[in-house]
């Protein structure tokens, strides 16, 4: 099987083609990583910290090259691509400090002399499965904490992001000892083999595949975390700055063609906010261009989005702006907002991963919160209001794993825990100190006098 990756803005441009290595190659890579893990841990905090810091420096030294590769391979607008490269370097630099973090605590004995302490130790080999939409940042926020605490890692990137992952692997290989971080392109066969062999598993991707990963890993008794996307809402209260809210929401709908698990796909206007928000949001989305939106990842994605819009219209919805695939080279879809979408239509119930959102009206705040929570995929929700009291009260009632007030739903702070609620996630959080906990296991050690002292 050949893994191919094409430029979404120019489907004739083949970015990379490599042969999938197969399951046996994955098992062999995990074996080599397991053999290397003891030495990587024994190298000590100083060596691990220095290595991760040098990877950050390498990413920064190749920033423009990496940004151009992101643009070419996954269609991300240049400004966002540059931002992702900067975030990637920051992630590695942040976790470069982690090896020096306390790994446990000393406790008093219940009676008599002795030493009691807890300590966190690495699992062994981390199996990492990453999506294509953040082709450098997500592999980095999985690999960096895993390596920082003494694991080795094997990464399987999405086929659409193969070139980015391989280039990151080249930069890391110049810094890390052999077999500490391996990148193996591939598809379902390689992913399944990695889940079946690794000692700890981190997955980001579709809900269906993620559930299979969770079942396979938990069946082996292996720790697993899975981020599965979200059907994210934006709540706009009557007292909100409507123009500001519309700008934030338009960015969260159409930024990178809505191909973020934190993108807004449902807009809920409360009471009298509906009409002014509708007008402002239509204007804001109509002004979005390729420097913000860009193409979707492939022809199948474009066809699925257009078909969903057409189906909603057939069921009584109205297109307020956009709704079409432009007649041009590349896999583009216009930033789209629909109203009067039936509550049970897939666009109101499922994640479509594109620049399409539905506008809902809610009579009051209670109805808005109920509508926002009426989803099995609660990752991020934004709330737009001038009232601090209202913002705090609403935040307390929302199911989402991330709540952002007067900001787009699509922002992520890499030093804070990241993850969804309900069916949007499984297991521990990613990022920040939470990741260090996930990639380690706690041990309790009791040391008592041996009688010969």
C-alpha positions in Angstrom: 0.0 0.0 0.0 1.3 3.4 -0.9 0.6 6.4 1.4 0.0 9.6 -0.7 -0.5 13.2 0.4 -1.8 15.9 -2.0 -1.9 19.6 -1.8 -5.6 20.6 -1.0 -5.2 23.9 -2.8 -3.8 22.1 -5.9 -4.9 18.5 -6.1 -2.4 17.8 -9.0 0.5 18.5 -6.6 1.7 15.3 -5.0 3.5 16.2 -1.8 4.8 12.8 -0.8 4.3 9.1 -1.6 5.8 6.4 0.6 5.1 2.7 1.1 3.2 1.8 4.2 5.6 -0.3 6.3 3.0 -2.8 7.5 2.2 -4.2 11.0 5.5 -6.1 11.4 7.5 -3.0 10.9 5.5 -1.2 13.6 6.1 -4.1 16.0 9.8 -3.9 15.2 9.9 -0.2 15.8 8.1 -0.6 19.2 10.7 -3.3 20.1 13.6 -1.0 19.3 11.9 1.8 21.2 11.5 -0.5 24.2 15.2 -1.4 24.1 16.1 2.3 24.0 13.8 3.4 26.8 16.0 2.3 29.7 18.9 4.3 28.4 16.8 7.4 27.7 15.4 7.3 31.2 18.8 6.7 32.8 20.3 9.6 30.8 18.7 11.8 33.5 16.7 15.0 33.6 19.5 17.2 32.3 19.9 15.2 29.1 16.2 14.9 28.4 15.7 18.6 29.1 18.6 19.6 26.8 17.4 17.4 24.0 13.8 18.8 24.1 15.2 22.3 24.1 17.3 21.6 21.1 14.3 20.3 19.2 12.5 23.6 20.0 15.6 25.4 18.6 15.6 23.3 15.4 11.9 24.0 14.8 12.5 27.7 15.2 15.5 27.5 12.9 13.4 26.0 10.1 10.2 28.0 10.8 9.6 29.3 7.3 10.3 26.0 5.7 7.9 24.2 8.1 5.2 26.8 7.7 5.4 26.4 3.9 5.2 22.6 4.2 2.1 22.9 6.4 0.5 25.2 3.8 1.3 22.9 1.0 0.4 19.6 2.6 -2.7 20.3 4.6 -3.9 23.6 3.1 -3.6 25.7 6.3 -3.5 29.5 5.6 0.0 30.9 5.9 -0.6 33.0 9.0 -2.1 30.0 10.9 0.8 27.8 9.6 3.3 30.2 11.1 1.4 30.3 14.3 1.4 26.5 14.5 5.2 26.4 14.0 5.7 28.9 16.8 3.4 26.9 19.0 5.3 23.7 18.2 8.6 25.2 19.3 6.9 26.6 22.4 5.5 23.1 23.3 8.9 21.5 23.1 10.4 24.3 25.1 7.7 24.1 27.7 8.2 20.3 28.2 12.0 20.8 28.2 11.5 22.0 31.8 9.3 19.0 32.8 12.2 16.6 33.6 13.1 18.8 36.5 9.6 18.7 38.0 9.1 16.8 41.2 8.1 13.2 40.5 6.6 12.4 43.9 6.5 13.3 47.5 8.0 12.1 50.8 5.6 11.1 53.6 5.8 10.4 57.3 5.6 6.8 58.5 2.6 5.7 60.6 4.9 4.5 63.3 8.6 4.2 63.9 11.6 5.0 61.6 11.6 4.6 57.9 11.1 6.4 54.6 7.8 6.5 52.7 7.7 8.2 49.3 5.7 8.2 46.1 7.3 8.4 42.7 6.0 8.6 39.1 7.7 6.5 36.4 7.3 6.2 32.7 5.2 3.5 31.2 7.7 2.5 28.5 6.8 3.0 24.8 4.1 5.6 24.0 2.1 4.8 20.9 0.9 8.1 19.4 -1.7 8.4 16.6 -2.1 12.0 15.4 -4.5 13.7 12.9 -3.7 15.9 9.9 -5.2 19.2 10.9 -2.3 20.3 13.2 0.5 18.2 11.6 3.3 19.5 13.8 1.6 20.8 17.0 -0.5 17.7 17.9 2.4 15.2 17.4 4.5 17.5 19.5 2.1 17.9 22.3 1.9 14.1 22.5 5.5 13.3 22.0 7.2 16.0 24.1 5.6 15.1 27.4 6.0 11.4 26.8 9.7 11.9 26.2 10.2 14.4 29.0 9.2 11.9 31.6 11.4 9.1 30.2 9.2 7.2 27.7 10.3 6.5 24.2 7.6 7.0 21.5 6.4 5.7 18.1 4.2 8.1 16.2 1.8 7.2 13.4 0.6 10.4 11.6 -2.5 10.7 9.5 -1.7 9.9 5.8 -2.6 13.4 4.8 0.1 14.8 7.0 2.9 12.4 6.2 5.5 14.9 4.9 5.1 17.1 8.0 5.6 14.3 10.4 8.6 12.9 8.5 10.2 16.3 8.5 9.6 16.7 12.3 11.2 13.3 12.7 14.3 14.4 10.8 14.7 17.4 13.0 14.3 15.3 16.2 16.6 12.6 14.9 19.5 15.0 14.8 19.0 15.6 18.5 17.7 12.4 20.1 19.4 9.1 20.6 18.5 6.4 18.1 15.0 4.8 18.5 13.8 7.3 21.1 11.3 8.8 18.7 10.2 6.9 15.6 7.7 8.1 13.0 6.0 5.5 10.9 3.6 6.5 8.1 0.7 4.3 7.5 -3.0 3.6 7.7 -5.4 1.5 9.7 -3.1 -1.6 9.7 -0.2 0.3 11.2 -2.4 2.1 13.6 -3.9 -1.1 14.9 -0.5 -2.7 15.3 0.8 0.3 17.3 -2.2 0.2 19.7 -1.6 -3.6 20.1 2.1 -3.1 21.0 2.6 0.1 22.9 2.6 0.5 26.7 0.5 3.7 26.7 -1.6 5.1 23.8 -2.7 8.6 22.9 -5.1 9.1 20.0 -6.7 12.1 18.3 -9.1 11.6 15.4 -12.6 10.5 14.5 -15.1 9.2 17.0 -15.5 5.8 15.3 -11.8 5.1 15.0 -11.2 6.5 18.5 -13.7 4.2 20.1 -12.1 1.2 18.5 -8.7 2.4 19.8 -10.1 2.7 23.3 -11.6 -0.8 23.2 -8.3 -2.3 21.9 -6.1 -0.6 24.4 -8.3 -1.1 27.5 -8.7 -4.7 26.5 -5.0 -5.0 27.0 -5.0 -3.1 30.2 -3.0 -0.2 28.6 -3.6 3.4 29.6 -5.3 5.3 26.7 -6.5 8.8 26.1 -8.6 9.7 23.0 -9.7 13.1 21.8 -12.6 12.6 19.4 -13.7 16.1 18.3 -16.8 18.1 19.2 -20.0 19.7 18.1 -19.2 23.1 19.6 -21.6 25.9 20.3 -21.3 29.7 20.7 -23.8 31.3 23.0 -24.5 35.0 22.4 -26.4 36.8 25.2 -28.5 39.9 24.5 -26.0 42.2 26.3 -23.0 41.0 24.2 -21.0 43.3 21.9 -22.5 41.8 18.8 -19.9 43.0 16.3 -17.1 41.6 18.5 -19.0 38.3 19.0 -19.6 38.0 15.3 -15.9 38.4 14.5 -14.9 35.8 17.0 -17.6 33.3 15.9 -16.8 33.8 12.2 -13.2 33.1 12.9 -14.2 30.0 14.8 -16.5 28.8 12.0 -14.2 29.5 9.0 -10.7 29.7 10.3 -8.7 26.9 8.5 -12.0 26.0 6.9 -13.5 24.9 10.2 -11.1 21.9 10.4 -10.4 22.2 14.1 -12.0 20.0 16.8 -12.7 23.3 18.6 -14.4 25.0 15.7 -17.9 26.5 16.2 -20.6 24.6 14.3 -23.6 25.8 16.3 -24.4 29.5 17.1 -27.1 30.0 19.7 -28.6 33.6 19.9 -30.4 34.3 23.1 -33.6 36.4 22.9 -33.2 39.8 21.2 -29.6 39.0 20.2 -30.9 36.9 17.2 -31.5 39.5 14.6 -28.5 41.8 15.1 -26.2 38.7 15.4 -27.6 37.2 12.3 -26.9 40.4 10.3 -23.4 40.8 11.8 -22.4 37.2 11.3 -23.5 37.1 7.7 -21.4 40.2 7.1 -18.4 38.8 8.9 -18.5 35.4 7.1 -19.0 37.0 3.7 -15.8 39.0 4.3 -13.7 35.8 5.0 -11.2 35.0 2.3 -8.6 32.4 1.5 -6.1 33.9 3.9 -8.4 32.8 6.7 -10.4 29.9 5.4 -8.5 28.0 2.7 -9.5 24.6 1.3 -10.8 21.5 3.0 -8.5 18.5 3.2 -9.9 16.5 0.3 -12.5 15.9 -2.4 -14.5 13.6 -0.1 -14.6 16.2 2.6 -15.9 18.8 0.1 -18.5 16.5 -1.3 -19.7 15.6 2.2 -20.1 19.2 3.3 -21.9 20.3 0.1 -24.3 17.3 0.3 -25.1 18.1 4.0 -26.0 21.7 3.1 -28.2 20.6 0.2 -29.9 18.0 2.4 -30.6 20.6 5.1 -32.1 23.0 2.5 -34.3 20.2 1.2 -35.5 19.7 4.8 -36.5 23.4 5.1 -33.3 25.2 6.1 -32.2 28.5 4.6 -28.7 29.5 3.5 -27.8 32.9 5.0 -24.4 33.0 3.4 -22.2 30.7 1.4 -23.4 27.1 0.8 -21.4 26.2 -2.3 -18.2 24.7 -3.5 -16.6 27.4 -5.8 -15.8 26.4 -9.4 -12.0 26.7 -9.0 -9.0 24.5 -8.5 -8.6 23.1 -5.1 -11.0 21.6 -2.5 -12.7 24.8 -1.4 -16.1 25.3 0.4 -17.5 28.7 1.0 -17.9 29.8 4.7 -21.5 28.9 5.3 -24.3 29.8 7.8 -27.7 28.2 7.8 -30.9 29.0 9.7 -34.0 26.9 10.4 -32.1 23.6 10.3 -34.3 20.8 11.7 -33.1 19.8 15.2 -32.5 16.1 14.1 -30.7 17.0 10.9 -27.1 15.7 10.9 -25.8 19.3 10.6 -27.3 20.0 14.0 -26.2 16.7 15.6 -22.9 15.7 14.1 -19.4 17.1 13.5 -18.7 17.7 9.8 -15.3 19.4 10.1 -15.8 22.2 7.6 -16.6 25.9 7.4 -20.4 25.3 8.0 -22.5 26.3 11.0 -26.1 26.5 11.9 -27.8 29.5 13.7 -30.3 28.7 16.4 -32.6 31.0 18.4 -33.2 30.4 22.1 -36.0 32.2 24.0 -33.9 32.6 27.1 -30.6 31.6 28.8 -32.0 28.4 30.2 -33.1 27.3 26.7 -29.7 28.2 25.3 -27.8 26.2 27.9 -30.1 23.2 27.3 -29.5 23.4 23.5 -25.7 23.8 23.9 -25.6 20.7 26.1 -27.8 18.7 23.8 -25.0 16.9 22.2 -22.9 13.8 22.9 -19.7 15.7 21.7 -19.0 18.5 24.2 -15.5 19.8 23.6 -15.6 23.6 23.5 -18.2 26.3 24.0 -17.9 30.0 23.8 -20.0 32.5 25.7 -20.4 36.1 24.6 -21.6 38.6 27.2 -20.6 41.8 29.0 -21.8 40.4 32.3 -19.2 38.7 34.4 -22.0 37.3 36.6 -23.7 35.8 33.6 -20.5 34.4 32.2 -19.6 32.6 35.4 -23.1 31.3 35.9 -23.3 29.9 32.4 -19.9 28.4 32.6 -21.0 26.4 35.6 -23.9 24.9 33.7 -22.2 24.0 30.4 -21.1 20.4 29.8 -18.1 21.3 27.6 -14.6 20.4 28.6 -13.4 23.9 27.5 -15.4 27.1 28.0 -14.2 30.4 26.5 -15.8 33.8 27.4 -15.7 36.6 24.8 -13.3 34.6 22.7 -13.5 32.1 19.8 -14.2 28.5 20.7 -11.2 27.5 18.6 -8.4 28.7 20.9 -6.1 26.3 22.9 -3.5 27.1 25.5 -0.8 24.4 25.3 0.1 24.7 29.0 -3.4 24.0 30.2 -5.3 20.7 30.2 -7.1 20.0 27.0 -10.0 17.7 26.5 -13.8 17.3 26.0 -16.7 16.0 28.0 -19.1 13.1 27.4 -18.4 11.4 24.1 -15.8 13.9 22.9 -13.0 12.4 24.9 -11.8 9.3 26.8 -9.3 9.1 29.6 -6.9 11.7 31.0 -6.5 15.3 29.6 -3.7 16.2 27.2 -1.3 19.1 27.5 0.1 21.0 30.5 0.9 19.1 33.6 -2.0 16.7 33.0 0.0 15.1 30.2 2.9 14.4 32.5 0.5 12.5 34.8 -0.9 10.5 31.9 2.5 9.4 30.6 3.6 8.1 34.0 2.4 5.6 36.6 2.5 6.2 40.3 4.5 4.0 42.7 4.6 3.9 46.5 7.9 3.0 48.1 8.3 2.0 51.7 11.9 1.8 53.1 12.2 0.4 56.6 15.3 -0.2 58.8 16.8 -3.6 58.0 17.9 -4.3 61.6 21.6 -4.1 60.9 22.1 -0.4 61.4 
